[in-house]
Structures are given as structure tokens and as C-alpha cells.
């Protein structure tokens, strides 16, 4: 996830422009603008589509996509994000999501979910965590199993 210019957490994305021939083209352009050139190493496709949510503005529909990244892709995105076109303007930084619950039953993901999110980003995060392209072990960790695994980011990591 990312910290937005308004202090809320959300996923990279934006509006489709007239030069974009599809939702996916617009999303991939926005990913490069907000995450940097390392995002060009992967492409979000129609098969990565998860859901749509009606936005608060007139005629705004947020389409949610979940993409599995390799550890190398994740590290490249994190390393180059501060050089992205929109860093410091629309995006203030990347945030790793803790996909675990501490032994106290509160720390980790439950506490993270108390942050301020934009639109339906909280629900999209939970949707991706529970139904996204993650391994069963990671889904179990999200549901509260004890563990010290730090597998996190936009959606999940390949091993």
C-alpha cells in the first residue's frame, strides 16, 4: 500500500485517460507514475481483476486488481519508488502491510486496520488478503495464526 498525499492509506491507481485504450493500460501507466519504472517489469492484466466498488464521486467506479510479485520485483519497486514521477506529490511513500496477528491478538494486521484508508481500500486489502493470489499459509496468518512471517506488500509474494 502507499501513504497518499492526504495522509490516508490506499493502493496505487488513478483515472483512465483518453490515451489509455483499456482499464489495464490506465492502471499500468498509473503504477509507473506512482511506483516508478520498476513497475514496468510486470503488467497488470484483466485476469488480475478482483472487484469493483462504486466511489463517492459522481460516475466514479474503483476497479480493484491484485497482482502477485516475486520478491525481486517487490524489492525493485521499493528501491525505486522514491524516484517515481508522483513521489512527494500524490504518493508520500510505500507501506508494507503486516499480514499477521501478534500473540496479544491485537498487534499486526488488526492494529494496522485502525489507520485511515481512502475509499474502499481497507475492504480491498482484506479482500486481497483473504481471497487473493496468496498461499494458504498466508491466508491462515491473516486470520490470526501465530507466526513471525513478514510476507506482505500489495497482495503477496511468490516463494
Residue pairs with C-beta under 8 A, 6 or more apart in sequence:
1 9
1 10
1 11
1 94
1 95
1 97
1 121
1 125
1 154
2 9
2 10
2 11
2 12
2 34
2 91
2 92
2 93
2 94
2 95
3 9
3 91
3 92
3 93
3 94
3 95
4 10
4 90
4 91
4 92
4 118
5 89
5 90
5 91
5 92
6 118
7 116
8 115
8 116
8 117
8 118
8 121
9 95
9 115
9 116
9 117
9 118
9 121
10 117
10 118
10 119
10 121
11 64
11 121
11 124
11 125
11 154
12 30
12 31
12 34
12 35
12 91
12 154
13 27
13 30
13 31
13 34
13 62
14 26
14 30
14 33
14 34
14 90
15 26
16 22
16 23
16 25
16 26
17 26
17 29
20 26
20 29
22 46
23 63
24 43
24 44
24 45
24 46
24 65
27 44
27 63
27 65
28 39
28 43
28 44
31 39
31 44
32 39
32 40
32 84
32 85
33 84
33 85
33 86
33 90
34 84
34 85
34 86
34 87
34 90
34 91
35 77
35 80
35 81
35 84
35 94
36 77
36 80
36 81
36 82
36 83
36 84
36 85
36 87
37 80
37 83
37 84
38 73
38 76
38 77
38 79
38 80
38 81
39 77
41 73
41 76
42 67
42 69
42 73
44 65
44 67
48 65
48 66
48 67
49 63
49 64
49 65
50 64
50 65
50 66
50 124
50 127
50 128
50 131
50 132
51 63
51 64
51 124
51 127
52 61
52 62
52 63
52 64
53 61
53 62
53 64
53 119
53 120
53 123
53 124
54 60
54 61
54 62
55 61
55 62
55 119
56 119
62 119
62 120
62 124
64 120
64 124
64 127
64 128
66 128
66 132
66 133
66 154
66 155
67 133
67 154
67 155
68 133
68 134
68 155
68 156
68 157
68 158
69 77
69 153
69 154
69 155
69 156
69 157
69 158
70 157
70 158
71 157
71 158
74 153
74 157
77 94
78 94
81 87
81 91
81 93
81 94
82 93
84 91
87 93
96 150
96 152
96 153
97 109
97 112
97 125
97 129
97 152
97 153
98 108
98 109
98 112
98 150
98 152
99 108
99 109
99 129
99 138
99 141
99 142
99 149
99 151
99 152
99 156
100 108
100 109
100 141
100 142
100 147
100 148
100 149
100 150
101 107
101 108
101 109
101 110
101 141
101 144
101 145
101 146
102 108
103 146
105 144
109 129
109 142
113 122
113 125
113 126
117 125
128 134
128 154
128 155
128 156
129 138
129 139
129 142
130 139
130 142
130 143
132 155
132 156
133 155
133 156
134 155
134 156
135 156
135 159
137 149
138 149
138 151
138 156
141 147
141 149
141 151
151 157
